[in-house]
Amino acid sequence: MRFLVIALSIFVWSCSESTNRANEDLIGTWIINHDSNSIDYSFIEYEKSGDKCEIAFSLVNSLEIEMYWNKWELVDGVIHSTMYNTTSFLEFGYEIQDRILKLNTGELFVDMIVPEGDYQTEYHYKNKEAVPGQICNTVKKVFEFKSKEIGNSST
């Protein structure tokens, strides 16, 4: 019985250590090239605070820029991202779930599992030279400006 308790304790400790390591590896700025035949990139930043911010640029037929400010949490190898603010059609509270297939200090492979659909595995590479907070600070400033703009137009 004592052996079982010790073995279970070691297992629980090792699971929490791998979750902590995954959280640490996830923190920072990642880049995705959505389509190698055109200019279609996203810059995604995960912060320790639980904020996840994204700036997506697409130059397929015209320049499109979308911004997302999410709250994220890692649960059982799945990144749960809940929409906080966005310039897209997605609404507050909308949740996206990405199952991590591979994560290390330089690469992240995920499959989107929520919403359901026929998605390709996304490959992210880490921008190790990015200034911490740069993406999230930019996205948050845009939304602060937009909220002030809306407040001023209603007076």
C-alpha positions in Angstrom: 0.0 0.0 0.0 2.8 2.4 0.9 4.4 1.7 -2.5 1.2 2.5 -4.3 0.9 5.9 -2.5 4.5 6.8 -3.3 4.1 5.7 -7.0 0.9 7.8 -7.2 2.6 10.8 -5.7 5.4 10.6 -8.2 3.0 10.3 -11.1 0.9 13.3 -9.9 4.1 15.4 -9.4 5.5 14.4 -12.9 2.2 15.4 -14.5 2.2 18.8 -12.8 5.8 19.3 -13.8 5.0 18.6 -17.5 2.1 21.0 -17.4 4.2 23.7 -15.8 6.9 23.1 -18.5 4.3 23.3 -21.3 3.0 26.6 -19.9 6.5 28.0 -19.8 7.3 26.8 -23.3 4.0 28.4 -24.6 4.7 31.8 -23.1 6.1 34.2 -25.8 5.4 35.2 -29.4 4.6 32.7 -32.1 4.3 33.1 -35.9 2.1 31.1 -38.3 2.3 31.3 -42.1 -1.3 30.2 -42.9 -0.6 30.0 -46.7 2.9 29.6 -48.1 1.6 30.8 -51.6 0.6 34.2 -50.3 1.1 36.7 -47.5 -1.1 35.3 -44.8 0.5 35.5 -41.3 -0.5 35.6 -37.7 1.6 36.8 -34.7 0.3 35.3 -31.5 1.5 36.1 -28.0 0.8 34.0 -24.9 1.3 35.9 -21.7 1.7 34.5 -18.2 -1.2 36.6 -17.1 -3.6 34.5 -19.2 -3.9 36.9 -22.1 -3.5 35.7 -25.6 -3.3 38.3 -28.4 -3.2 37.8 -32.1 -2.6 40.1 -35.1 -3.4 38.4 -38.4 -2.3 39.9 -41.7 -3.6 38.7 -45.1 -2.7 40.1 -48.5 -4.6 37.8 -50.8 -6.9 40.1 -52.7 -6.6 43.1 -50.4 -5.0 43.9 -47.1 -6.9 42.5 -44.2 -5.9 42.9 -40.6 -7.7 41.2 -37.7 -6.9 41.4 -34.0 -7.9 39.1 -31.2 -7.6 39.4 -27.5 -8.4 36.2 -25.7 -8.0 34.6 -22.3 -6.2 31.3 -22.4 -5.7 28.3 -20.2 -3.9 25.0 -20.8 -5.9 21.9 -19.7 -4.9 18.4 -20.4 -2.8 19.3 -23.4 -5.5 21.5 -24.9 -5.3 25.3 -25.2 -8.7 26.8 -24.3 -8.9 30.4 -25.8 -12.0 32.4 -24.8 -12.7 35.5 -26.9 -12.4 38.7 -24.9 -12.3 41.3 -27.8 -11.8 41.1 -31.5 -12.1 43.0 -34.8 -13.6 39.9 -36.5 -17.1 38.5 -36.5 -16.4 36.3 -33.4 -18.3 37.3 -30.3 -17.3 37.8 -26.7 -17.1 34.4 -24.9 -16.6 32.4 -28.1 -14.2 29.5 -27.3 -11.6 27.9 -29.5 -9.7 24.7 -28.4 -6.4 23.7 -29.9 -5.0 20.2 -29.0 -1.2 20.4 -28.7 0.5 17.8 -30.9 4.1 19.0 -30.3 5.4 21.8 -28.1 9.0 22.7 -27.3 10.9 26.0 -27.0 10.8 26.7 -30.7 7.9 24.8 -32.3 4.2 24.4 -31.6 1.9 22.1 -33.6 -1.8 22.2 -32.9 -5.0 20.8 -34.2 -8.2 22.8 -33.7 -10.8 20.6 -32.1 -13.4 23.3 -31.2 -15.2 24.5 -33.2 -15.5 21.2 -35.1 -14.4 21.2 -38.7 -11.9 19.9 -41.2 -8.8 21.9 -40.2 -5.2 21.4 -41.1 -2.5 21.1 -38.4 -1.1 24.5 -37.6 2.6 24.9 -37.4 3.9 27.8 -35.2 7.5 28.9 -34.8 8.6 31.0 -31.9 10.0 34.5 -32.5 12.7 34.3 -29.8 13.7 37.9 -30.5 10.3 39.4 -29.9 9.9 42.0 -27.2 7.6 40.5 -24.4 4.3 42.2 -24.4 4.7 43.8 -27.9 1.8 42.0 -29.6 -0.6 42.2 -26.6 0.2 45.8 -25.8 -0.5 46.8 -29.5 -3.8 44.8 -29.5 -5.0 46.2 -26.2 -4.2 49.8 -27.3 -6.3 49.4 -30.4 -9.3 48.2 -28.4 -8.8 50.9 -25.8 -8.8 53.5 -28.6 -11.9 51.9 -30.2 -13.8 52.0 -26.9 -12.9 55.7 -26.4 -13.9 56.4 -30.0 -17.3 54.7 -29.4 -17.7 56.6 -26.1 -17.0 60.0 -27.8 -19.4 59.3 -30.7 -22.3 58.6 -28.4 -22.0 62.0 -26.6 
